[in-house]
Amino acid sequence: MSNTTAIRIENLHKHFGWRKSKRVQAVKNLNLEVAAGQVYGFLGPNGAGKTTTIRVLLDLIRPSQGDVYLFGKHVQREREVLSRVGSLVEGASFYDFLSGRRNLEIFALTSNLDLPRARFDEVLKLVDMEARSVRRVKGYSTGMKQRLGIAAAMLTDPDLLILDEPANGLDPQGISEIRALVRRLADQYGKTIFLSSHQLGEVEQVCDRVAIVNKGELVREGRVADLVTAKAQFRIRANPVERAMAVIDGHWTTTPQAGSDDALLVDVADGETPLVVKRLVDNNIQVYEVSPHRQSLEDYFLSVTEGENSHVG
């Protein structure tokens, strides 16, 4: 399964509205490929087209143009492939007055799933909800509801799991638990996880690859490790920092480091760091520290979306 393609999106367009003058282009010429067995992050600002793309993947809405394949099968023409997909989209919703287990049983009945009792036990154990499954959902925390939602998505033992904001509204402990669960589903159970999230720090820790979309278009795609090291930067502590920036600006791009009064970030090519330091020293600027700076996924995200409406959602 690791050598197959779980998701392939070809030239996907989706617009809303009949008249050309009033059309909203939600997705524009999107091409994407996700290998099976990966945890794949799907990121973008609010209104970037993430939820629309997910709805097309699940055949909840039809594309205006383009094709979507899951495990090599066309979603619209071979809908049976959707039996290999589980999803948690726009949060988990349950009957508060029933237990977690009973909610799963009702979900199975309404989905025409004939499952043995043991399967409910398996998915509840998988998401660490066995002991709490007899309690009413009314008393569940947000994290417990999200885990129960993932349990519902896992009932059919799908090969692909599509999760839309699974850590939304969770505290740090809940976020950490969801992160560990997602990684376990991929590493131990061989699931492909397609994950949309605004928790960029968590995405950086859990995803193998990410795609960043903005205004309906793909702007970057690649391994997380490659994206966050794509820009060679050094952190330099110097005094006076304002004059240090003036001295080297024009030769190298400099940026004050947020939260520091005496540090700046310098974009440098390989081997140029000694030249930067020499220029500072020659201009009687005191240099206290020079160290490589690794940008975060959030830094990278903001740089490629140019800060325009860049709140991720």
N, C-alpha and C positions, 0 to 999 in steps of 0.2 A: 504493500500500500504506500510505502514511503517514496516509491518511484513513480507514483501517479500524480495527476493534477486534480486537486479537489475542486477548485473554482477557476473558471476561465471566463472573463468578461471581454467581449469584443465590440468595440465601437459603440458603446452604450450611450444613448441619448434619452433623456426624459424631460418633457416639458408639460406644463399644465396650462389649460386654457385653449379654446378653440381658435380664436382670432389671433392672427400673427402679431398684431399690435399689442395684444394683452397677454401674450405667452410669458410664462415664467420658466426659464431654462434651469431645471434643478440639477441635471447631470448632462455633461457635454463631452462626447467622444472619449469615454472612459475605457481604458484597456488595462486589464489586471489579470495576474495569474498567481494562484496560491497552491503551493505543493502540499500534498497530503502529509499529515503528521506534524505540521507547524502550528505554533501559536502566532497568528498574524494580526497585527494591529491596524485598525482603519481609523485615521485621525483627520480632523478638519474643524474649522470654526463653525459656529452655529450657522445653519443655512448653507453649508458646503455641499450637501447632497448625500450625506452618509446614510441617513434613515431611508431616503428614497431608494438608494442602491440596495440596501438590505431588503426592502419590501419587494424589489424586483427579483432579487435572489430567491426569495420565498414564494414567488409568483402571486403575491398579494396585489400587485399592480403590474400592468403590462408596460414594457418600454415603448417609447415613441419610435426608436430605431435601435438596431444592434441585437446581439445575441448573448445569452448567458448559459453556460454549461456547468453542471455539477457532476464530477466523476465521469466526464466525457459525454454526458447525456444532456440534450437540450431541454431546459426547464419547462418550456411551454409545450413542446411536442412530445416529451417523454416524462410526464409529471410523476410517474411512479418513482423516479429518483428522489423525490422529496421525502420518501419513507426512510431515506438514509440521513435525514437532516433533523436535528433538534434545535429549538430556538427559544431564547428569552429576549423579547423585544418590548421596550418601553415599560419595563418593570413587571414584577410578578403580581398577579391579582388572584385572590382566593376568597372563599367564604369564611368570614371571620368567626362565625359561630360553630364551625366544624373543626375537627382536629386536622393536623397536617396530613396524616395518613389518609383520612377520609377524603380530603381534598384531592389527593393524588388518585384515589380510586374513582372519584367522580370525573376527574379529567380523563382518565383512561376510558371510562364508559362513554363519555360524550365524544371521544375521538375514535370510537369503535375499535378499541384495543382490547383484545382478549388476553390478559396477562395473568400468569400464575402468582399466587400470593408471595412467593419467594422473590419475585422481581421487585416488588415494593420494598421488601426488606433490604435488597441489594442496593437500590438507589438511595434509600435513607441512610444506610451505612456509609455509602460513598461520600455523601455530603455532611457526614457527622451529625445527623438529625434523628438517629434511632430513638434515643431516650426521650426526645422532645416531641416526637411525632404524635403522641397521644394527647398532647395539650391542644387547646383551641388556638387557632391562628391569631385570634384577637390579642393574645398575650405575647405574640412573637415580636422580637426586635426586627428592624429593617434588614439586618444581616441574615437573620434566620429565614425571613421571607424570601430573600434573594437565593439562599441556598436551597430552599424548598422549590423555588422556580427552576433552578438548575436540575434538581432531582426530577421534576416533571419533564423537562427537556430531554433527560437521559432515559426515560422509561423504555423507549424502543431500542436502546443501545445504539444510537446513531453513530455514523462515521464522522459526520461534520456537525459541529455545534456552533451556532451563530448567537453571540451574546452582545446585546446592545446596552451599554452602560451597566454592567453587572455590579459595579462597586458604587453606584450613584447613591448618595445620602448616607454612606457608611462612615463610622468612626475609624481611626487608624487601625485598630485591632481587626475590625470587620473587613477592611480593605486587604489587610495582610492575609486573612483567612481565605478570601476569595482568590487572591493571587496564588496562594499555595494550592488551592483546589484546581484552578485552571492549569497550573503547571503539572500537577499530578495526572490530570485527565490526558494530557498530551504525552507525558513521559512514560507513565505506567500502563495506560490503557490505549495508547496509539491514536487518540482522537485528534482531528484537525479542529482548531479553534479559530474562528473569525471574530475578532473582538473590537468593538467600537467603544471608546472610552475617552473621558476628558481628564482622567487621572494620569497625566503624562509621566510622572515619576514611577507609577506602577507599571505602565505600559513598557517603560524602559527596562524594568526588571523582569517582566514576564514574557515579552514578545521576542520571537526570533527575527521577524521582518516587520516592517511597517509601510503603509502607503499613506501619504498626506494629500488630501484633496482640498481645494479652495475654489469657491465659486463654481462648483460642479466639475472641475477639471483636476486631473492628477498632476501634482507639481513635483513630488519626489516619491521614490520607492527604493527600498533596499534593506540590507541587514541593519539592525539597530546599531551594532558596534561600528559599522562603517559610517553611518550618518553622523554619529556623535563625535567621530574623530576626523570628519572630513575637513575641518578647518584647523590649521596649525596655529595655535595661540600660546603665548607665554604671559604669565603674570609677573609683573615687575613692581616691586615696592621701591619707591624713590622719593627723594625730598629735594626741592619742592616739586610735587607731582604735576602742578599746572605747567611749570616751565619744562619739565621732562616731556610732557605731551607736545608742547610747542616745538621743542628741539627735534623730535623724531617724526612728528606729523609731517606728511608730505613725502617722506621716504617709506614709512610703514603706517598702516592704519592703526590708530590707537582709540581705545574706549575706556573711560573711567570704570573701574569695577564697582558694581553696586554694593553698598554696605561697607565700603572701605574709603578712608580719607587719603591714603597714601599709595594706593595701588592702581595700576592700569593694565589693561589687556592689550597686547600687541600682536597683530597678524604678521607672521613671519614665514618665509620659506625655509626649507631645510638648510641648516648651516649658517643662517644669518643672525642668530642670536648674539654671538660675540660682537658683531658689527654694531648692533643696537646698544649693547652695554658700553662699547668703546666710545660711541658717539655721546652717550650720556656723561661718561667720566671726563671726556675731553672738554665738555661744557660745564665742568665743576658741579655736576649733579650727583648727590650721594645715592648710591644703589645699595639697598639692604638685602634684597632677595630677588632671585630669578628662578621661576619654576614653571614647568609645563602646565597648561590649563586645559582641562577636558570639559568641553561644553556639554550641557545636559540635553536630553531630548527636547525639553521645553525651550531651551535657548535656540536649538535648531529649528523647531517648529515655528517660533516667532520670526526667525530670520527668513524662512522661505514663504511664510504667509504675509510678510511685510507689515505685520502688525495691524492689518486692516480687518476690523471686526474679528480679532483673533482670540476671542473667548471661545475655548473649546467646549462643545456640547454635543 
